[in-house]
Amino acid sequence: MPVLHLQDLNLGAGDALVVVDVQNDFLPGGSLAVPHGDEVIAALNRAIDVFVARGQPVFATRDWHPPNQCSFRARGGPWPPHCVQGTPGASFAPGLRLQSGTQVVSKGTDPERDAYSGFQGTDLADRLRAVSAKHLFVGGLATDYCVLNTVKDALDRDFAVSVLVDAVRAVDVNPGDGVRALDETRRWGAIFVEAGPHARRLLSPSPQP
């Protein structure tokens, strides 16, 4: 199946961008760094520019953990402490050009429940429906965890999903996890799209019906 390019699509009513967990702790040097995680920023910035210029909504999820979150190793979980509420590691990457109108969705706030999906324990679905979103363009970190689960839950809630494949990177705890995760999203019905270096072509006015 060929990969579509964002610049070739006619964004319009019902389209929304969901940026998943592009936070300092997931970038190189962070407490739970995703290999090459910083490489998603340029592609996501192109997508953000396009969506903002076209007046389409942008959402950004973030891990926002309490210090005693159950997924941390001190409590028997698999991960080192990361994205603890109010810490620099929980902040969005400084190079990510989120605009003032971005809707921020915090997840993993319950110390007794982990949450990989942006929908789990949040009001993301309600917020998306409030802006009449039907088709989500999803990118961010990490492919094999929070992106994968956000895509799955979006499809389960009857949203169409396009994965921005040049704007995701994987943890790859097991080599190939990221590739397998993308294959899984495609089997579920997601479409692959690249933000691409020429995404600004979408900034031209939409043709009127």
JOMO-V727231 format. One record per helix or strand of 3 or more residues. SS is the DSSP state (H for helix, E for strand). FROM is the first residue (numbers start at 1). TO is the last residue. Records with the same first field share a line. If there is no record, write none. Layout:
SS: FROM-TO + FROM-TO
//
This chain:
H: 6-8 + 24-26 + 37-53 + 73-75 + 88-90 + 124-130 + 143-156 + 177-188 + 199-203
E: 15-20 + 57-63 + 103-107 + 135-141 + 160-169 + 191-194
//
